């Protein structure tokens, strides 16, 4: 049985390991190895602001962390602590879309409904906070899940990482 709970700062070390396993295991047919390693170094990671805001979740099967993901009431669309410089400004739920952020599933547990389960928890929490729409920056392996959950692509962007690697990201929205 999969349980979902709020992440704490005590989870960060294990979640960083989970993120590396997830990206290396699930992105290989979408990105080159240099792109994957660059993204792990410069973009993918825990955004501690989400933990402070109480909007980041851990999926567990027994004592094993099998996934994580969250939502944000702040402006940043994607990226961990290493990808941003300052605290994000708050969004206005009456006119802005909540951000769906930082979803990763352990490769051994992929395609078992874990990502979907976390997204449902996030969307419900964001709705309770007053948001009616959602935006995200999807990596290419995540696009099929988000499409299946009603998100539509609005823009494809190539993020230029500090080492000049390009990371394809798809901006998506759901209302």
N, C-alpha and C positions, 0 to 999 in steps of 0.2 A: 504494500500500500504506500502511495506517495502522500506525504504531508507537506504543506506549505506553511512557512512561518516567516516573520520579519527577520531580516539579517541583523547581526550585531557586529561590532568591531572585532569581536573574538573570532568571527567567521572569515575575516579578510584573507588570512594566509591560505587557508584551504580553498577559498573561492578563487584566488589568483591562480592556484594550481589547476583548478577545474577549468578556468577560462583558457589557459594554455592548452590543456588536453582537448577541449572543445574545438578551439580554432584549428589546431593542427590536425585533428581527426575528422572534422566535418567540412573544412574549407579547401582541401587539397585538389578537388576537381573544379574549383572555381578560381583559385588564386595560385600564383607561383609560390614556391617555398620562400624566396626573398620577400615577396609581398606579405606572406603570413607572418614571418618573423619580425618584419618591420611594423606591421599592425599591432602585434603583441607588445612590442617595445614602446610604440608611440601613441597608440589609440586604445586598444582593448585593455580593460582593467576595471577595477572597482572605482566608482565615483563615490567617495565617502560622504558627499553631500546628500546622496540618496539615503544612506544609512542614517545620517543625522535627522533627515526629514521623516524617517519612518515609512519610506516608500520603496524599499528594496527587499526582495524576498528570496528565500532559499527553499528549494525543493529537496526533500530527503526521502530516502527509502531505508528505513531503519536508521542506522547512524551514518549512512553514506550520503554525502551531498551529491545529488545527481543533476541539479540545475539551479539557475538563478536568473533573476530579471526583476525589473521594476518599472515604476512610472515616476514622472517628475512634474512638479508644479513650477518648474524653473525653465529658463530659456534654452539651455544647452540641449542639442538634439542627440548627440552621441559622444562617447569617449570617456575614459577614466580620468583619475586625478592627474596623470601625466600629460593629458591632452588639453588641460585648461589652466588658466592662470588665476582666476578670481572666482569668488562666489557668484552664482548665477542670480540674476534678478528674477523676482517672482512673476509668474504669468497671471493674467486676469481670466478666471474661468468663464466669465461672461462673453469674452471675445477671442480668447486664445485657445489653442488645442493643447491638451496635456501631452507630455512626451512619454512615449513608451521606450524604455532604455535598457541597454546592457543585458540582453538575453543570451544565455549560454547553457547548453545541455551537454552532459558528459556523453562522449560518442557511444559508449556501451549501452546508453539508455535513450538514444535518439529514436525518434519516430514512435514513441510510446505515449504521446499525449502530454508530456511534461511541460513543454513550451506553451501549449494551448492552455493548460491548467493555470500556469503562472499568469499568462496574458489575461485570462478571465478574472483572476483575483485583482490584477492591476486595473483593468477597465472598471470593475465594480467599485474599487476604492477611489479612483479618479472621479467617477460619476457621483459618489457620495460627497466628494469635496466640491462638486458643482460643475465639473467639466462635462461637455457634451460631445466633444470631438477629440481625436487623437492623431498625433503625428509621430513618425519615427524615421530613423535613418537605418535602413536594412542592409546588412551585408548580403552578398549574392546568395549564399546558401539559405538565408532566412526568408527570402522573398516568397517562395511557395507557401510556407506556413502563414505568413501575413496575408497573402492573397486569399487563402482558404478561410481566413478569419474576417474577411470583408474589407481589407485595406486595399487601396488602389495606388499605383505608382503615379507620382506627380512630376518626378524629375530624376534623371540618372546623373550622378556627378562622379568625377574622378578626384579623390582627395589626394593631394600631393603631400607625402610624408617627408619629414626632415631629411631623410637619406635619399630623397627623390624617387622612391617607389610610389606607384600609383595604386590606390585602393578604390575599387569601384563600389559605390554606395548608391542605393536607391531610396530617395525620399518617398514616403508613403503616407497616406492619410485615410482616416475613417471618421465618418460623422454619424 
